[in-house]
């Protein structure tokens, strides 16, 4: 019996290892899209410049500073930056084998990890050279420690809760929103349900406010700037679908009487509130939210599913685990096909035969971030500008009216744009465009034209 129990307990470590290897298997490619190219360009600057550039963008600095430090130790390369994100994914899974398993049991631990891997796009974000994966880790740990603090009153849990909240807030603006919701819930619970926690909660509130105060002014500036120029134009349908799915799952979990307890209600509040706030702001104030941003609470969602299975029959739980395993494999296959898409490599093999280092690349949209990374020695001209474009050292931003004087008549010019971008009139009036090639990058297709004067 003891041997069987040990094997059962070891199953959580086996799941952790397999899911970690799933993510590691996806890092061996050189496909980079615009946001990742921005990351790779930004970390080439010194630390003070990184912070100054980020003040004009919608990103807190912790991820980029941490990534830069990591790259200074292990080298600046796509592989190294992907590994940094994978470590965040592994850390998120590791919570299942440690904190979750210790306090909530092996079953909850396994369902948590399997749900992490089964969430669509989870593996995709695990290898993205962006702040999402580490935000997921810090938000998940923040939530877990806040819950343990409410249940056990342990000072250690309270300290970790505040520290991880600060780390999350300095990683991503929607991670800040997530920990804001966590703090609000903890405060309400303390004042309404458990007065013994009030003193510790007030101290935590003060510590969080003081700790984040250096970034409050940049945050206000970023929000004001984004209110007038943020790229999103309306409500993303997928964000509504994701919210509706979370609402349905939460309702199904609450339908079972045993699930109407602190851990489940806390998790549901966090999962739905972050999405609801994002959607309400987008609908009534300014489009600021897409489904991708809700990924920061995916670890809390995984805990919600795990908590929701604690009081169901063993046979049903086993069926759920089998389904989650199948979803994990499907996600691996789908993400692998996506990450190892040969389109860009095939394009570069063809394009390198007709292009040279003296050619000029011309852009009217964000495609400049991609090819300026792969062809750093060429001249890259963009016909619009944002303050954070200074992250790209080899991009020259000009006024579109100066275009005719900027490029000599005998230069070979390649005009590159997203296929969804309408070719501007000022490009058509200055050049005859001949479609030469195209390539797929992330979720977009880009067209490459030979631009003749």
DRENDREN-227529 format. One record per residue (C-alpha): residue in three letters; residue number from 1; x, y, z. Coordinates in Angstrom, 3 decimals. Example, Ala and Ser with C-alpha at 12.3 -4.5 7.8 and 13.67 -1.06 7.14 Angstrom:
<gulos>
type | seq | X | Y | Z
ALA | 1 | 12.300 | -4.500 | 7.800
SER | 2 | 13.670 | -1.060 | 7.140
</gulos>
This chain:
<gulos>
type | seq | X | Y | Z
UNK | 1 | 0.000 | 0.000 | 0.000
UNK | 2 | 2.847 | 2.364 | 0.918
UNK | 3 | 4.639 | 1.529 | -2.351
UNK | 4 | 1.465 | 2.319 | -4.316
UNK | 5 | 1.093 | 5.641 | -2.482
UNK | 6 | 4.716 | 6.601 | -3.246
UNK | 7 | 4.254 | 5.811 | -6.930
UNK | 8 | 1.063 | 7.879 | -6.954
UNK | 9 | 2.820 | 10.806 | -5.287
UNK | 10 | 5.693 | 10.565 | -7.763
UNK | 11 | 3.225 | 10.943 | -10.624
UNK | 12 | 3.144 | 14.703 | -10.058
UNK | 13 | 6.911 | 14.871 | -10.637
UNK | 14 | 6.571 | 12.800 | -13.803
UNK | 15 | 3.885 | 15.178 | -15.102
UNK | 16 | 6.093 | 18.159 | -14.223
UNK | 17 | 9.057 | 16.682 | -16.112
UNK | 18 | 7.079 | 15.768 | -19.228
UNK | 19 | 5.332 | 19.146 | -19.469
UNK | 20 | 8.643 | 20.944 | -18.950
UNK | 21 | 10.166 | 18.970 | -21.805
UNK | 22 | 7.174 | 19.884 | -23.974
UNK | 23 | 8.100 | 23.546 | -23.628
UNK | 24 | 11.845 | 22.993 | -24.017
UNK | 25 | 11.227 | 21.158 | -27.296
UNK | 26 | 9.822 | 24.348 | -28.854
UNK | 27 | 12.816 | 26.694 | -28.450
UNK | 28 | 15.014 | 25.475 | -31.304
UNK | 29 | 13.909 | 27.865 | -34.036
UNK | 30 | 14.780 | 31.407 | -35.131
UNK | 31 | 11.317 | 32.721 | -35.978
UNK | 32 | 10.836 | 36.179 | -34.444
UNK | 33 | 7.814 | 38.460 | -34.802
UNK | 34 | 7.573 | 42.202 | -34.164
UNK | 35 | 7.086 | 42.217 | -30.377
UNK | 36 | 9.930 | 39.744 | -29.931
UNK | 37 | 12.178 | 41.784 | -32.223
UNK | 38 | 11.370 | 44.774 | -30.025
UNK | 39 | 12.503 | 42.807 | -26.971
UNK | 40 | 15.715 | 41.687 | -28.669
UNK | 41 | 16.512 | 45.239 | -29.794
UNK | 42 | 15.594 | 46.858 | -26.479
UNK | 43 | 17.888 | 44.709 | -24.345
UNK | 44 | 20.867 | 45.762 | -26.480
UNK | 45 | 20.659 | 49.165 | -24.750
UNK | 46 | 22.139 | 49.822 | -21.317
UNK | 47 | 19.942 | 49.491 | -18.236
UNK | 48 | 19.112 | 53.185 | -17.841
UNK | 49 | 18.226 | 53.474 | -21.532
UNK | 50 | 15.959 | 50.417 | -21.266
UNK | 51 | 14.015 | 52.065 | -18.458
UNK | 52 | 13.776 | 55.416 | -20.284
UNK | 53 | 12.507 | 53.769 | -23.464
UNK | 54 | 9.936 | 51.756 | -21.528
UNK | 55 | 8.590 | 54.926 | -19.945
UNK | 56 | 7.264 | 55.858 | -23.392
UNK | 57 | 5.764 | 52.400 | -23.945
UNK | 58 | 3.105 | 50.333 | -22.125
UNK | 59 | 5.568 | 48.042 | -20.329
UNK | 60 | 6.972 | 47.986 | -16.786
UNK | 61 | 10.725 | 47.274 | -16.717
UNK | 62 | 11.325 | 44.138 | -14.605
UNK | 63 | 11.129 | 41.511 | -17.358
UNK | 64 | 13.376 | 43.404 | -19.748
UNK | 65 | 15.969 | 44.236 | -17.100
UNK | 66 | 15.974 | 40.634 | -15.871
UNK | 67 | 16.274 | 39.301 | -19.424
UNK | 68 | 19.160 | 41.651 | -20.166
UNK | 69 | 20.968 | 40.479 | -17.027
UNK | 70 | 20.320 | 36.845 | -18.015
UNK | 71 | 21.707 | 37.486 | -21.515
UNK | 72 | 24.811 | 39.198 | -20.144
UNK | 73 | 25.594 | 35.932 | -18.376
UNK | 74 | 24.597 | 33.425 | -21.069
UNK | 75 | 24.838 | 35.490 | -24.266
UNK | 76 | 22.510 | 37.508 | -26.485
UNK | 77 | 20.699 | 35.093 | -28.786
UNK | 78 | 17.191 | 33.994 | -29.680
UNK | 79 | 17.799 | 30.641 | -27.978
UNK | 80 | 18.869 | 32.241 | -24.696
UNK | 81 | 15.900 | 34.624 | -24.623
UNK | 82 | 13.526 | 31.732 | -25.286
UNK | 83 | 15.144 | 29.725 | -22.485
UNK | 84 | 14.475 | 32.618 | -20.105
UNK | 85 | 10.747 | 32.392 | -20.867
UNK | 86 | 10.772 | 28.597 | -20.586
UNK | 87 | 12.247 | 28.941 | -17.096
UNK | 88 | 9.175 | 31.003 | -16.173
UNK | 89 | 6.932 | 28.227 | -17.499
UNK | 90 | 8.857 | 25.573 | -15.599
UNK | 91 | 8.643 | 27.705 | -12.434
UNK | 92 | 4.863 | 27.940 | -12.891
UNK | 93 | 4.611 | 24.158 | -13.227
UNK | 94 | 6.950 | 23.708 | -10.265
UNK | 95 | 4.424 | 25.464 | -8.042
UNK | 96 | 2.282 | 22.365 | -8.581
UNK | 97 | 4.966 | 20.052 | -7.217
UNK | 98 | 5.758 | 22.301 | -4.264
UNK | 99 | 3.305 | 24.855 | -2.859
UNK | 100 | 0.126 | 23.406 | -4.383
UNK | 101 | 0.999 | 19.798 | -3.553
UNK | 102 | 2.047 | 20.637 | 0.018
UNK | 103 | -1.053 | 22.636 | 0.919
UNK | 104 | -3.790 | 21.211 | -1.310
UNK | 105 | -2.735 | 17.627 | -2.059
UNK | 106 | -1.312 | 15.535 | -4.916
UNK | 107 | -4.588 | 15.341 | -6.869
UNK | 108 | -4.957 | 19.122 | -6.931
UNK | 109 | -1.291 | 19.441 | -7.883
UNK | 110 | -1.655 | 17.149 | -10.906
UNK | 111 | -4.883 | 18.716 | -12.170
UNK | 112 | -3.284 | 22.158 | -11.800
UNK | 113 | -0.242 | 21.239 | -13.902
UNK | 114 | -2.263 | 19.411 | -16.551
UNK | 115 | -4.601 | 22.400 | -16.846
UNK | 116 | -1.642 | 24.765 | -17.251
UNK | 117 | -0.457 | 22.731 | -20.231
UNK | 118 | -3.952 | 22.246 | -21.661
UNK | 119 | -4.834 | 25.947 | -21.829
UNK | 120 | -4.753 | 26.982 | -25.515
UNK | 121 | -1.703 | 29.133 | -26.274
UNK | 122 | -0.032 | 28.156 | -22.977
UNK | 123 | 2.962 | 26.576 | -24.702
UNK | 124 | 3.014 | 29.457 | -27.189
UNK | 125 | 3.548 | 31.967 | -24.386
UNK | 126 | 6.079 | 29.687 | -22.694
UNK | 127 | 8.581 | 30.392 | -25.484
UNK | 128 | 7.608 | 33.969 | -26.340
UNK | 129 | 10.361 | 36.517 | -25.749
UNK | 130 | 7.889 | 38.654 | -23.837
UNK | 131 | 6.935 | 39.235 | -20.199
UNK | 132 | 3.796 | 37.069 | -20.185
UNK | 133 | 5.227 | 33.831 | -18.820
UNK | 134 | 7.004 | 35.355 | -15.842
UNK | 135 | 3.893 | 37.448 | -15.183
UNK | 136 | 1.876 | 34.216 | -15.019
UNK | 137 | 4.300 | 32.786 | -12.480
UNK | 138 | 4.322 | 35.819 | -10.189
UNK | 139 | 0.537 | 36.331 | -10.351
UNK | 140 | -0.086 | 32.635 | -9.612
UNK | 141 | 2.295 | 32.584 | -6.658
UNK | 142 | 0.870 | 35.889 | -5.412
UNK | 143 | -2.653 | 34.437 | -5.470
UNK | 144 | -1.589 | 31.183 | -3.796
UNK | 145 | 0.247 | 32.931 | -0.980
UNK | 146 | -2.628 | 35.385 | -0.490
UNK | 147 | -5.032 | 32.446 | -0.176
UNK | 148 | -2.767 | 30.646 | 2.294
UNK | 149 | -2.447 | 33.859 | 4.298
UNK | 150 | -6.224 | 34.221 | 4.517
UNK | 151 | -6.599 | 30.595 | 5.561
UNK | 152 | -3.585 | 30.185 | 7.866
UNK | 153 | -2.682 | 33.745 | 8.985
UNK | 154 | 1.003 | 32.963 | 8.427
UNK | 155 | 3.321 | 35.981 | 8.315
UNK | 156 | 5.582 | 34.214 | 5.799
UNK | 157 | 2.666 | 33.856 | 3.388
UNK | 158 | 1.838 | 37.542 | 3.747
UNK | 159 | 5.420 | 38.611 | 3.001
UNK | 160 | 5.670 | 36.398 | -0.096
UNK | 161 | 2.233 | 37.605 | -1.217
UNK | 162 | 3.386 | 41.245 | -1.187
UNK | 163 | 6.793 | 40.580 | -2.771
UNK | 164 | 5.365 | 38.533 | -5.631
UNK | 165 | 2.639 | 41.144 | -6.122
UNK | 166 | 5.342 | 43.767 | -6.678
UNK | 167 | 7.240 | 41.491 | -9.050
UNK | 168 | 4.065 | 40.844 | -11.039
UNK | 169 | 3.163 | 44.547 | -11.143
UNK | 170 | 6.617 | 45.437 | -12.462
UNK | 171 | 6.299 | 42.776 | -15.193
UNK | 172 | 3.083 | 43.621 | -17.058
UNK | 173 | 0.291 | 46.177 | -16.762
UNK | 174 | -2.405 | 43.455 | -16.707
UNK | 175 | -0.433 | 41.590 | -14.051
UNK | 176 | -0.720 | 44.845 | -12.073
UNK | 177 | -4.488 | 44.709 | -12.598
UNK | 178 | -4.543 | 41.064 | -11.460
UNK | 179 | -2.689 | 41.746 | -8.203
UNK | 180 | -4.871 | 44.814 | -7.716
UNK | 181 | -7.916 | 42.524 | -7.764
UNK | 182 | -6.160 | 40.152 | -5.357
UNK | 183 | -5.429 | 43.016 | -2.952
UNK | 184 | -9.021 | 44.271 | -3.119
UNK | 185 | -10.371 | 40.793 | -2.349
UNK | 186 | -7.936 | 40.301 | 0.549
UNK | 187 | -8.836 | 43.698 | 2.012
UNK | 188 | -12.591 | 43.066 | 1.769
UNK | 189 | -12.216 | 39.601 | 3.306
UNK | 190 | -10.139 | 40.953 | 6.198
UNK | 191 | -12.513 | 43.790 | 7.038
UNK | 192 | -15.707 | 41.761 | 6.588
UNK | 193 | -14.768 | 38.221 | 7.627
UNK | 194 | -11.552 | 38.179 | 9.677
UNK | 195 | -10.592 | 41.257 | 11.685
UNK | 196 | -7.401 | 39.567 | 12.930
UNK | 197 | -5.904 | 40.134 | 9.475
UNK | 198 | -6.598 | 43.867 | 9.259
UNK | 199 | -3.278 | 45.088 | 10.700
UNK | 200 | -1.227 | 42.858 | 8.401
UNK | 201 | -3.342 | 43.821 | 5.401
UNK | 202 | -2.921 | 47.557 | 6.026
UNK | 203 | 0.849 | 47.093 | 6.286
UNK | 204 | 0.742 | 45.072 | 3.047
UNK | 205 | -1.220 | 47.839 | 1.302
UNK | 206 | 1.334 | 50.425 | 2.383
UNK | 207 | 4.267 | 48.222 | 1.333
UNK | 208 | 2.715 | 47.617 | -2.089
UNK | 209 | 2.013 | 51.324 | -2.624
UNK | 210 | 5.501 | 52.393 | -1.560
UNK | 211 | 7.141 | 49.602 | -3.561
UNK | 212 | 5.333 | 50.533 | -6.766
UNK | 213 | 5.499 | 54.311 | -6.302
UNK | 214 | 8.628 | 54.744 | -8.509
UNK | 215 | 6.616 | 53.516 | -11.499
UNK | 216 | 3.310 | 55.298 | -10.818
UNK | 217 | 4.205 | 58.488 | -12.721
UNK | 218 | 5.492 | 56.573 | -15.797
UNK | 219 | 2.335 | 54.442 | -15.635
UNK | 220 | 0.099 | 57.518 | -15.661
UNK | 221 | 2.074 | 58.953 | -18.561
UNK | 222 | 1.838 | 55.675 | -20.477
UNK | 223 | -1.907 | 55.456 | -19.890
UNK | 224 | -2.446 | 59.035 | -21.072
UNK | 225 | -0.364 | 58.454 | -24.197
UNK | 226 | -2.062 | 55.136 | -24.969
UNK | 227 | -5.510 | 56.697 | -24.559
UNK | 228 | -4.857 | 58.674 | -27.705
UNK | 229 | -2.787 | 56.280 | -29.793
UNK | 230 | -3.213 | 52.673 | -28.663
UNK | 231 | -3.293 | 50.360 | -31.676
UNK | 232 | -6.514 | 48.506 | -30.736
UNK | 233 | -9.626 | 49.837 | -32.499
UNK | 234 | -12.505 | 47.899 | -30.932
UNK | 235 | -13.656 | 44.883 | -28.939
UNK | 236 | -11.802 | 41.711 | -29.936
UNK | 237 | -14.359 | 38.891 | -30.391
UNK | 238 | -11.970 | 36.315 | -28.925
UNK | 239 | -11.784 | 38.243 | -25.644
UNK | 240 | -15.576 | 37.954 | -25.317
UNK | 241 | -15.415 | 34.211 | -26.065
UNK | 242 | -12.699 | 33.684 | -23.440
UNK | 243 | -14.668 | 35.621 | -20.821
UNK | 244 | -17.864 | 33.713 | -21.620
UNK | 245 | -15.981 | 30.407 | -21.351
UNK | 246 | -14.609 | 31.389 | -17.939
UNK | 247 | -18.099 | 32.377 | -16.835
UNK | 248 | -19.548 | 29.002 | -17.891
UNK | 249 | -16.774 | 27.004 | -16.209
UNK | 250 | -17.110 | 29.061 | -13.018
UNK | 251 | -20.866 | 28.480 | -12.975
UNK | 252 | -20.413 | 24.728 | -13.397
UNK | 253 | -17.913 | 24.618 | -10.544
UNK | 254 | -20.135 | 26.655 | -8.218
UNK | 255 | -23.115 | 24.422 | -9.022
UNK | 256 | -21.595 | 21.857 | -6.651
UNK | 257 | -22.302 | 22.973 | -3.090
UNK | 258 | -18.940 | 21.761 | -1.738
UNK | 259 | -17.163 | 24.205 | -4.070
UNK | 260 | -18.725 | 27.301 | -2.523
UNK | 261 | -15.710 | 27.994 | -0.347
UNK | 262 | -12.979 | 30.628 | -0.037
UNK | 263 | -10.410 | 29.134 | -2.430
UNK | 264 | -12.900 | 28.718 | -5.284
UNK | 265 | -14.674 | 32.053 | -4.798
UNK | 266 | -11.312 | 33.859 | -4.566
UNK | 267 | -10.091 | 32.225 | -7.793
UNK | 268 | -13.311 | 32.952 | -9.692
UNK | 269 | -13.230 | 36.579 | -8.549
UNK | 270 | -9.695 | 37.030 | -9.876
UNK | 271 | -10.271 | 35.205 | -13.167
UNK | 272 | -13.503 | 36.974 | -14.093
UNK | 273 | -12.716 | 40.425 | -12.656
UNK | 274 | -9.548 | 40.971 | -14.693
UNK | 275 | -11.370 | 40.081 | -17.913
UNK | 276 | -14.535 | 42.001 | -17.010
UNK | 277 | -12.583 | 45.166 | -16.173
UNK | 278 | -10.629 | 44.899 | -19.425
UNK | 279 | -13.802 | 44.445 | -21.464
UNK | 280 | -15.693 | 47.240 | -19.690
UNK | 281 | -12.839 | 49.702 | -20.217
UNK | 282 | -12.637 | 48.653 | -23.869
UNK | 283 | -16.381 | 49.030 | -24.431
UNK | 284 | -17.072 | 52.230 | -22.520
UNK | 285 | -13.776 | 54.156 | -22.394
UNK | 286 | -11.076 | 53.104 | -24.866
UNK | 287 | -10.078 | 49.761 | -26.472
UNK | 288 | -7.279 | 48.493 | -24.244
UNK | 289 | -7.932 | 44.777 | -23.844
UNK | 290 | -7.496 | 41.631 | -25.931
UNK | 291 | -7.691 | 37.965 | -24.921
UNK | 292 | -3.904 | 37.637 | -24.926
UNK | 293 | -3.641 | 39.923 | -21.905
UNK | 294 | -5.799 | 37.577 | -19.803
UNK | 295 | -3.031 | 34.984 | -19.958
UNK | 296 | -1.571 | 36.540 | -16.796
UNK | 297 | -4.343 | 34.878 | -14.747
UNK | 298 | -4.089 | 31.483 | -16.470
UNK | 299 | -2.321 | 30.007 | -13.433
UNK | 300 | -5.194 | 31.120 | -11.203
UNK | 301 | -7.615 | 29.582 | -13.703
UNK | 302 | -5.673 | 26.310 | -13.507
UNK | 303 | -5.970 | 26.413 | -9.717
UNK | 304 | -9.699 | 27.098 | -10.055
UNK | 305 | -10.143 | 23.963 | -12.176
UNK | 306 | -8.011 | 21.968 | -9.713
UNK | 307 | -10.008 | 23.232 | -6.716
UNK | 308 | -13.221 | 22.443 | -8.565
UNK | 309 | -12.234 | 18.776 | -8.934
UNK | 310 | -11.422 | 18.224 | -5.257
UNK | 311 | -14.886 | 16.944 | -4.364
UNK | 312 | -15.842 | 14.927 | -7.403
UNK | 313 | -15.789 | 11.150 | -7.790
UNK | 314 | -12.438 | 9.525 | -8.478
UNK | 315 | -13.675 | 8.019 | -11.749
UNK | 316 | -14.814 | 11.418 | -13.045
UNK | 317 | -11.549 | 13.000 | -11.948
UNK | 318 | -9.585 | 10.337 | -13.836
UNK | 319 | -11.606 | 11.045 | -16.984
UNK | 320 | -10.882 | 14.769 | -16.634
UNK | 321 | -7.165 | 14.040 | -16.244
UNK | 322 | -7.162 | 11.843 | -19.358
UNK | 323 | -8.899 | 14.609 | -21.323
UNK | 324 | -6.390 | 17.146 | -20.024
UNK | 325 | -3.517 | 14.856 | -21.065
UNK | 326 | -4.988 | 14.631 | -24.559
UNK | 327 | -5.290 | 18.404 | -24.709
UNK | 328 | -1.658 | 18.756 | -23.622
UNK | 329 | -0.520 | 16.547 | -26.487
UNK | 330 | -2.757 | 18.414 | -28.944
UNK | 331 | -1.370 | 21.746 | -27.738
UNK | 332 | 2.187 | 20.461 | -28.160
UNK | 333 | 1.510 | 19.322 | -31.720
UNK | 334 | -0.309 | 22.522 | -32.663
UNK | 335 | 2.293 | 24.814 | -31.079
UNK | 336 | 5.126 | 22.786 | -32.592
UNK | 337 | 3.672 | 23.184 | -36.076
UNK | 338 | 3.276 | 26.902 | -35.420
UNK | 339 | 6.738 | 27.484 | -33.904
UNK | 340 | 8.550 | 25.438 | -36.529
UNK | 341 | 6.702 | 27.039 | -39.426
UNK | 342 | 9.279 | 26.951 | -42.272
UNK | 343 | 7.871 | 29.997 | -44.085
UNK | 344 | 10.453 | 32.490 | -42.814
UNK | 345 | 13.466 | 30.243 | -43.373
UNK | 346 | 12.275 | 29.417 | -46.876
UNK | 347 | 11.763 | 33.103 | -47.586
UNK | 348 | 15.250 | 34.050 | -46.377
UNK | 349 | 16.820 | 31.295 | -48.472
UNK | 350 | 15.123 | 32.722 | -51.575
UNK | 351 | 15.495 | 36.388 | -50.717
UNK | 352 | 19.207 | 36.223 | -49.842
UNK | 353 | 19.908 | 35.286 | -53.457
UNK | 354 | 18.459 | 38.535 | -54.823
UNK | 355 | 19.126 | 41.054 | -52.030
UNK | 356 | 22.361 | 42.718 | -50.950
UNK | 357 | 23.602 | 44.649 | -47.913
UNK | 358 | 23.355 | 47.946 | -49.830
UNK | 359 | 19.600 | 47.615 | -50.409
UNK | 360 | 17.064 | 49.820 | -48.656
UNK | 361 | 13.979 | 48.509 | -46.865
UNK | 362 | 10.911 | 50.735 | -46.712
UNK | 363 | 7.973 | 50.310 | -44.301
UNK | 364 | 4.652 | 51.876 | -43.443
UNK | 365 | 3.671 | 49.471 | -40.618
UNK | 366 | 5.207 | 47.312 | -37.890
UNK | 367 | 6.884 | 44.956 | -40.358
UNK | 368 | 10.006 | 47.084 | -39.901
UNK | 369 | 10.679 | 45.351 | -36.580
UNK | 370 | 11.053 | 41.957 | -38.213
UNK | 371 | 13.333 | 42.548 | -41.189
UNK | 372 | 15.440 | 45.170 | -39.403
UNK | 373 | 16.375 | 42.398 | -36.979
UNK | 374 | 17.300 | 39.857 | -39.657
UNK | 375 | 19.082 | 42.390 | -41.891
UNK | 376 | 20.806 | 44.721 | -39.411
UNK | 377 | 23.401 | 46.052 | -41.888
UNK | 378 | 20.861 | 47.386 | -44.381
UNK | 379 | 19.171 | 50.786 | -44.412
UNK | 380 | 15.687 | 50.630 | -42.909
UNK | 381 | 13.274 | 53.538 | -43.366
UNK | 382 | 9.902 | 53.812 | -41.662
UNK | 383 | 7.344 | 56.445 | -42.677
UNK | 384 | 5.816 | 56.899 | -39.229
UNK | 385 | 7.177 | 57.173 | -35.707
UNK | 386 | 6.425 | 56.454 | -32.051
UNK | 387 | 8.662 | 57.452 | -29.108
UNK | 388 | 9.504 | 53.830 | -28.264
UNK | 389 | 10.852 | 53.203 | -31.789
UNK | 390 | 14.212 | 54.355 | -30.400
UNK | 391 | 14.587 | 50.772 | -29.145
UNK | 392 | 15.475 | 49.919 | -32.770
UNK | 393 | 18.919 | 51.420 | -33.399
UNK | 394 | 18.946 | 50.747 | -37.139
UNK | 395 | 15.550 | 52.267 | -37.999
UNK | 396 | 15.328 | 55.742 | -39.482
UNK | 397 | 11.898 | 57.331 | -39.141
UNK | 398 | 11.023 | 60.041 | -41.659
UNK | 399 | 8.068 | 62.174 | -42.595
UNK | 400 | 6.179 | 60.589 | -45.473
UNK | 401 | 6.429 | 63.883 | -47.393
UNK | 402 | 10.224 | 63.573 | -47.394
UNK | 403 | 10.167 | 60.159 | -49.009
UNK | 404 | 10.903 | 61.261 | -52.566
UNK | 405 | 14.059 | 63.102 | -51.468
UNK | 406 | 15.292 | 60.489 | -49.031
UNK | 407 | 15.916 | 57.543 | -51.366
UNK | 408 | 18.317 | 57.995 | -54.335
UNK | 409 | 16.879 | 56.943 | -57.726
UNK | 410 | 19.403 | 54.145 | -58.288
UNK | 411 | 18.941 | 52.418 | -54.918
UNK | 412 | 17.336 | 48.986 | -54.766
UNK | 413 | 14.310 | 49.428 | -52.540
UNK | 414 | 12.221 | 46.708 | -50.936
UNK | 415 | 8.816 | 47.765 | -49.667
UNK | 416 | 7.538 | 45.394 | -46.957
UNK | 417 | 4.111 | 45.435 | -45.349
UNK | 418 | 1.555 | 43.278 | -43.621
UNK | 419 | -0.861 | 41.921 | -46.233
UNK | 420 | -3.725 | 43.463 | -44.206
UNK | 421 | -2.193 | 46.949 | -44.411
UNK | 422 | -3.519 | 49.094 | -47.213
UNK | 423 | -0.693 | 50.477 | -49.327
UNK | 424 | -0.579 | 54.239 | -48.652
UNK | 425 | -1.087 | 56.698 | -51.501
UNK | 426 | 2.302 | 58.324 | -50.871
UNK | 427 | 3.985 | 54.951 | -51.524
UNK | 428 | 2.009 | 54.310 | -54.697
UNK | 429 | 2.712 | 57.800 | -56.047
UNK | 430 | 6.483 | 57.470 | -55.526
UNK | 431 | 7.055 | 53.869 | -56.590
UNK | 432 | 5.939 | 51.172 | -58.985
UNK | 433 | 5.479 | 48.102 | -56.834
UNK | 434 | 6.220 | 44.575 | -58.007
UNK | 435 | 5.262 | 41.760 | -55.644
UNK | 436 | 8.342 | 39.546 | -55.268
UNK | 437 | 7.690 | 37.252 | -52.335
UNK | 438 | 5.838 | 36.787 | -49.035
UNK | 439 | 6.344 | 35.054 | -45.718
UNK | 440 | 4.315 | 34.122 | -42.646
UNK | 441 | 5.436 | 35.309 | -39.239
UNK | 442 | 3.477 | 34.554 | -36.071
UNK | 443 | -0.179 | 35.130 | -37.040
UNK | 444 | 0.556 | 37.494 | -39.939
UNK | 445 | 1.562 | 37.285 | -43.586
UNK | 446 | 3.929 | 39.888 | -45.023
UNK | 447 | 4.387 | 40.885 | -48.648
UNK | 448 | 7.711 | 41.989 | -50.076
UNK | 449 | 7.681 | 44.292 | -53.123
UNK | 450 | 10.445 | 45.593 | -55.347
UNK | 451 | 9.836 | 49.351 | -55.314
UNK | 452 | 10.965 | 51.090 | -58.520
UNK | 453 | 11.037 | 54.887 | -58.883
</gulos>
